Amino acid sequence: MEDVEIVDVDDDGVPQVKKAPLENQDLSFLNQAVGDVLAQYGWYLLVVTVLVYLLIQHLSKKRASRGNNSSPSPETQDPVSVVRRQEGLEAARRRMQEECDAKAALFREKQKQLEEEKRRQKIEMWDSMQEGKSYKGNAKLPQVRTEEASSSTTVLKSKTDKKSLRGSGYNPLTGDGGGSCSWRPGRRGPSSGG
């Protein structure tokens, strides 16, 4: 608040006010206010100032590069260079199209070969099923197929009777009843260790 002195009261009852002279006529109060602001927000102001500076630099470089890289107008271009550029583009397009066509033809050929192989395997599977053979072994190797085709006499194994296996005490889980494989279940109970 300002210092106020009341000097005298008029006859009307209105007091006459006289202001006291200001004590701080210099700018020292501004120095303290700026110091307080910098003490509280100094780092923030520094970061904002650096970011604004970098943004201005970036925009000025972008503007300068855009002005330098702008292509000349079609009226100022040489017609011969325009024709050369268009011919180069057309040649590049033709090469790319030829490469794409070659890849497509190769892909179609591979697909036909795969379809032919599948068809041949299905025919072989059907033939082997008609003969009573298992068709699972036919897809292994081509050498095995040629060996089977060369042997003219094939001996079909007689199917073993399931009842005879049951009668002999055969149990595939315990390994009893022959064969080179024997499997036994693991021990139940808590594991010992540790």
C-alpha positions as CSV (number, residue, x, y, z in Angstrom):
1,M,0.0,0.0,0.0
2,E,1.0,3.5,-0.5
3,D,1.8,5.8,2.4
4,V,-1.0,8.4,2.7
5,E,-1.1,11.4,4.8
6,I,-4.3,13.3,5.6
7,V,-3.6,16.9,5.9
8,D,-6.9,18.7,6.5
9,V,-10.6,18.2,6.2
10,D,-12.6,20.7,4.1
11,D,-15.7,22.4,5.3
12,D,-17.7,19.9,3.2
13,G,-16.2,17.1,5.2
14,V,-14.0,15.8,2.3
15,P,-10.5,15.1,3.5
16,Q,-7.7,16.4,1.4
17,V,-5.2,13.6,0.6
18,K,-1.6,14.2,0.0
19,K,0.5,11.4,-1.3
20,A,3.9,10.7,0.2
21,P,6.8,10.7,-2.2
22,L,7.9,7.3,-3.6
23,E,10.9,5.9,-1.9
24,N,12.1,3.5,-4.7
25,Q,12.5,5.7,-7.7
26,D,15.1,3.3,-9.4
27,L,14.5,-0.1,-10.9
28,S,15.9,-2.2,-8.1
29,F,12.5,-3.8,-7.5
30,L,12.5,-5.1,-11.1
31,N,15.9,-6.7,-10.5
32,Q,14.5,-8.6,-7.5
33,A,11.3,-9.7,-9.4
34,V,13.4,-11.1,-12.4
35,G,15.7,-12.8,-9.9
36,D,12.7,-14.5,-8.3
37,V,11.3,-15.7,-11.6
38,L,14.7,-17.1,-12.8
39,A,15.2,-18.8,-9.5
40,Q,11.8,-20.6,-9.8
41,Y,11.6,-21.2,-13.5
42,G,15.2,-20.8,-14.8
43,W,15.8,-24.3,-16.1
44,Y,12.4,-24.4,-17.8
45,L,13.1,-21.1,-19.5
46,L,16.5,-22.3,-20.7
47,V,15.1,-25.5,-22.2
48,V,12.2,-23.6,-23.9
49,T,14.7,-21.1,-25.3
50,V,17.0,-23.8,-26.7
51,L,14.0,-25.7,-28.3
52,V,12.7,-22.5,-29.9
53,Y,16.2,-21.8,-31.3
54,L,16.5,-25.4,-32.7
55,L,13.1,-25.2,-34.2
56,I,13.9,-21.9,-36.0
57,Q,17.1,-23.4,-37.3
58,H,15.4,-26.5,-38.6
59,L,12.6,-24.5,-40.3
60,S,15.1,-22.2,-42.0
61,K,17.2,-25.1,-43.3
62,K,14.1,-26.8,-44.6
63,R,12.9,-23.6,-46.3
64,A,16.3,-23.1,-47.9
65,S,16.6,-26.7,-49.1
66,R,13.0,-26.5,-50.6
67,G,13.9,-23.3,-52.5
68,N,17.1,-24.8,-53.9
69,N,15.7,-28.3,-54.8
70,S,12.7,-27.0,-56.6
71,S,12.8,-28.3,-60.2
72,P,12.8,-25.7,-62.9
73,S,9.5,-25.0,-64.6
74,P,8.7,-27.0,-67.7
75,E,9.2,-23.9,-69.8
76,T,12.8,-23.6,-68.8
77,Q,13.7,-27.3,-69.1
78,D,15.5,-28.6,-72.2
79,P,13.2,-30.6,-74.4
80,V,16.0,-33.1,-75.2
81,S,16.6,-33.8,-71.5
82,V,12.9,-34.3,-70.9
83,V,12.7,-36.9,-73.8
84,R,15.8,-38.7,-72.5
85,R,14.4,-38.9,-69.0
86,Q,11.1,-40.2,-70.3
87,E,12.8,-42.8,-72.4
88,G,14.9,-43.9,-69.4
89,L,11.8,-44.3,-67.3
90,E,10.1,-46.3,-70.0
91,A,13.2,-48.6,-70.4
92,A,13.3,-49.2,-66.6
93,R,9.6,-50.0,-66.6
94,R,10.1,-52.5,-69.5
95,R,13.0,-54.2,-67.6
96,M,10.9,-54.5,-64.4
97,Q,8.0,-55.9,-66.3
98,E,10.1,-58.5,-68.1
99,E,11.6,-59.6,-64.7
100,C,8.1,-59.8,-63.3
101,D,6.9,-61.9,-66.2
102,A,9.9,-64.2,-66.0
103,K,9.3,-64.8,-62.2
104,A,5.6,-65.4,-62.9
105,A,6.4,-68.0,-65.6
106,L,8.9,-69.8,-63.3
107,F,6.3,-69.8,-60.5
108,R,3.7,-71.3,-62.8
109,E,6.1,-74.0,-64.0
110,K,6.9,-74.9,-60.4
111,Q,3.2,-75.0,-59.5
112,K,2.6,-77.4,-62.5
113,Q,5.4,-79.6,-61.4
114,L,4.1,-79.7,-57.8
115,E,0.6,-80.6,-59.1
116,E,2.0,-83.3,-61.3
117,E,3.9,-84.7,-58.4
118,K,0.8,-84.7,-56.1
119,R,-1.2,-86.4,-58.8
120,R,1.4,-89.0,-59.4
121,Q,1.6,-89.7,-55.6
122,K,-2.2,-90.0,-55.4
123,I,-2.1,-92.5,-58.3
124,E,0.6,-94.5,-56.6
125,M,-1.3,-94.4,-53.3
126,W,-4.4,-95.7,-55.0
127,D,-2.6,-98.5,-56.8
128,S,-0.9,-99.6,-53.5
129,M,-4.2,-99.5,-51.7
130,Q,-5.7,-101.7,-54.5
131,E,-2.9,-104.2,-54.0
132,G,-3.4,-104.2,-50.2
133,K,-0.1,-102.5,-49.3
134,S,0.4,-99.6,-47.0
135,Y,0.5,-96.3,-48.9
136,K,2.5,-94.4,-46.2
137,G,5.8,-95.9,-47.2
138,N,5.4,-94.8,-50.8
139,A,6.1,-91.1,-50.2
140,K,9.6,-91.6,-48.7
141,L,12.2,-91.8,-51.4
142,P,12.0,-92.4,-55.2
143,Q,14.7,-95.1,-54.9
144,V,12.5,-97.2,-52.7
145,R,9.7,-97.1,-55.2
146,T,12.0,-98.2,-58.0
147,E,13.2,-101.1,-55.9
148,E,9.6,-102.2,-55.2
149,A,8.7,-101.9,-58.8
150,S,11.6,-104.0,-59.9
151,S,10.7,-106.9,-57.7
152,S,8.0,-108.9,-59.5
153,T,7.1,-111.1,-56.6
154,T,5.7,-109.5,-53.5
155,V,4.9,-111.5,-50.5
156,L,2.0,-110.3,-48.5
157,K,2.3,-110.8,-44.8
158,S,-0.6,-112.5,-43.2
159,K,-2.3,-110.5,-40.6
160,T,-1.8,-111.8,-37.1
161,D,-4.9,-112.7,-35.2
162,K,-5.6,-110.3,-32.3
163,K,-7.1,-113.1,-30.3
164,S,-3.9,-115.1,-30.4
165,L,-2.0,-112.1,-29.1
166,R,-4.4,-111.7,-26.2
167,G,-4.2,-115.3,-25.4
168,S,-0.4,-115.3,-25.2
169,G,-0.4,-112.6,-22.5
170,Y,0.7,-109.8,-24.8
171,N,0.5,-106.4,-23.2
172,P,2.1,-103.5,-25.2
173,L,2.4,-101.3,-22.1
174,T,4.4,-103.7,-20.1
175,G,6.6,-104.9,-22.8
176,D,5.7,-108.5,-22.3
177,G,5.1,-110.7,-25.3
178,G,8.1,-110.1,-27.4
179,G,9.5,-107.5,-29.7
180,S,12.5,-105.4,-29.2
181,C,10.6,-102.6,-27.6
182,S,9.7,-102.6,-24.0
183,W,8.2,-99.8,-22.1
184,R,7.4,-99.6,-18.5
185,P,5.6,-96.8,-16.7
186,G,7.6,-94.6,-14.5
187,R,7.6,-94.8,-10.7
188,R,4.8,-93.0,-8.9
189,G,5.3,-91.1,-5.8
190,P,7.4,-88.2,-4.6
191,S,10.6,-87.6,-6.3
192,S,13.7,-88.2,-4.2
193,G,16.3,-85.5,-4.5
194,G,17.5,-82.4,-3.2
